[in-house]
Amino acid sequence: MVEFEEIINTRRSIREYADKEVNDDDILKIIKAGMQAPGSRLGAEPWEFVVIKNKETLAKLGEIKPRVTNAPAAIVLVANIERAFYKTVWQQDMGAAAENMLLEAVNLGLGGLWNGVAPEEERMTKIGKIIGIDDIAETKPYCIITIGYPAEGWENKFMDKFDEERIHYEKY
Ligand SMILES: Cc1cc2nc3c(=O)[nH]c(=O)nc-3n(C[C@H](O)[C@H](O)[C@H](O)COP(=O)(O)O)c2cc1C
């Protein structure tokens, strides 16, 4: 376990991974972290998760999102709008889950990458077809989180992103 502040400050987008499998317990922990995220309505969150470890499927997803190809595992975050109470804010719900998952990956000594899919409909449709979604009207591929042990030179590390100029007190 890593200290919370260290997790927040050292998380980086990890785009290349060591040739080492990620165990299923860790993948489950990452998904559980996603489900702990705030959602627009408690009990009516849209999130669902498709775990992909099959190399052929990873390669197919990689034709649309290249960084997926060489990842040992990927989780496609899917918004099921039928589950949602507030049906227009699914992208916010899913974003909260995605960030929780990336932080849990760091906590477990892993690295992750947010591979953007939504809102581009063509991309959502193509990703959907690969994972068994024929129609994205109600079941929307949101992003793909790749997970793995960082390759050499791709470790999570601190980068200072603080910018005081963006903080406003009392009025903009
Ligand atoms: C909505 C969203 C979509 C993203 N899509 C991609 C992507 O498709 N490919 C990629 O390499 N990185 C993607 N990223 C990661 C960003 O490029 C990355 O977070 C940013 O460069 C800052 O670097 P850091 O994550 O190391 O702080 C995405 C991030 C977000 C939040």
The ligand as an SDF file (V2000), in Angstrom:
LIG
                    3D

 31 33  0  0  0  0  0  0  0  0999 V2000
  -10.3870   12.1030  -21.3020 C   0  0  0  0  0  0  0  0  0  0  0  0
   -8.9840   11.5990  -21.4520 C   0  0  0  0  0  0  0  0  0  0  0  0
   -8.6250   10.9280  -22.5960 C   0  0  0  0  0  0  0  0  0  0  0  0
   -7.3270   10.4650  -22.7730 C   0  0  0  0  0  0  0  0  0  0  0  0
   -7.0190    9.7510  -23.8900 N   0  0  0  0  0  0  0  0  0  0  0  0
   -5.7510    9.3320  -24.0710 C   0  0  0  0  0  0  0  0  0  0  0  0
   -5.4400    8.5490  -25.2100 C   0  0  0  0  0  0  0  0  0  0  0  0
   -6.2930    8.2110  -26.0130 O   0  0  0  0  0  0  0  0  0  0  0  0
   -4.1500    8.1660  -25.3670 N   0  0  0  0  0  0  0  0  0  0  0  0
   -3.1740    8.4900  -24.4790 C   0  0  0  0  0  0  0  0  0  0  0  0
   -2.0260    8.1230  -24.6870 O   0  0  0  0  0  0  0  0  0  0  0  0
   -3.4470    9.2180  -23.3680 N   0  0  0  0  0  0  0  0  0  0  0  0
   -4.7080    9.6290  -23.1350 C   0  0  0  0  0  0  0  0  0  0  0  0
   -5.0310   10.3160  -21.9910 N   0  0  0  0  0  0  0  0  0  0  0  0
   -3.9940   10.5780  -20.9870 C   0  0  0  0  0  0  0  0  0  0  0  0
   -3.4980   12.0350  -21.0580 C   0  0  0  0  0  0  0  0  0  0  0  0
   -2.7690   12.2260  -22.2430 O   0  0  0  0  0  0  0  0  0  0  0  0
   -2.6370   12.3060  -19.7920 C   0  0  0  0  0  0  0  0  0  0  0  0
   -3.4180   12.1620  -18.6540 O   0  0  0  0  0  0  0  0  0  0  0  0
   -1.9910   13.6950  -19.8230 C   0  0  0  0  0  0  0  0  0  0  0  0
   -1.0320   13.7820  -20.8370 O   0  0  0  0  0  0  0  0  0  0  0  0
   -1.3390   14.0640  -18.4960 C   0  0  0  0  0  0  0  0  0  0  0  0
   -0.3390   13.1410  -18.1480 O   0  0  0  0  0  0  0  0  0  0  0  0
   -0.4010   12.3300  -16.7570 P   0  0  0  0  0  0  0  0  0  0  0  0
   -1.6030   11.4300  -16.8210 O   0  0  0  0  0  0  0  0  0  0  0  0
    0.8850   11.5580  -16.6820 O   0  0  0  0  0  0  0  0  0  0  0  0
   -0.5430   13.3230  -15.6410 O   0  0  0  0  0  0  0  0  0  0  0  0
   -6.3450   10.7230  -21.7670 C   0  0  0  0  0  0  0  0  0  0  0  0
   -6.7290   11.3800  -20.6010 C   0  0  0  0  0  0  0  0  0  0  0  0
   -8.0300   11.7740  -20.4210 C   0  0  0  0  0  0  0  0  0  0  0  0
   -8.4170   12.4410  -19.1110 C   0  0  0  0  0  0  0  0  0  0  0  0
  1  2  1  0
  2  3  1  0
  2 30  2  0
  3  4  2  0
  4  5  1  0
  4 28  1  0
  5  6  2  0
  6  7  1  0
  6 13  1  0
  7  8  2  0
  7  9  1  0
  9 10  1  0
 10 11  2  0
 10 12  1  0
 12 13  2  0
 13 14  1  0
 14 15  1  0
 14 28  1  0
 15 16  1  0
 16 17  1  0
 16 18  1  0
 18 19  1  0
 18 20  1  0
 20 21  1  0
 20 22  1  0
 22 23  1  0
 23 24  1  0
 24 25  2  0
 24 26  1  0
 24 27  1  0
 28 29  2  0
 29 30  1  0
 30 31  1  0
M  END
$$$$
